[in-house]
Amino acid sequence: MSEETKSHHLLVVNSELSKHVISEYDLLRILNTEQGALSRLRHQGDFPVVCLNRNNRVYLIKDVLAWMDSHKGYRLRGIAERSEQ
């Protein structure tokens, strides 16, 4: 396989992945929350995360949306806890 073909193949794979995966940085911006709140959710054990290594994480968009749908009463700002409604 030529270098040009390999490069094109990687571009196509990355393009497909970007439709399904979101970085932690982008997730924090979209949710308008802080690193600590997201960290607490992950450590509770039920927030969907893909750990690439000890310091790098990504999130599958469909899993995050499903989690959000099933946890509509959670507040993300500060300590993640059920809001009184």
C-alpha angles and dihedrals in degrees: 000000000000122000090247091054091048091049092050091047091053091048091053092047092048091048091053093046092051088062090060107028133063128192122239090244092055093044091054090051094047093048091042091225139125131258092249094058092050091046091054091051091051093048092051083068104232104081110102113245137155111215109209090182137328094296106025124073135169131187130223106232095217091052093048091049091049091049091049091050092053094044102046093145096059122109113212099192109091117343112007106239140138112281119227109247 
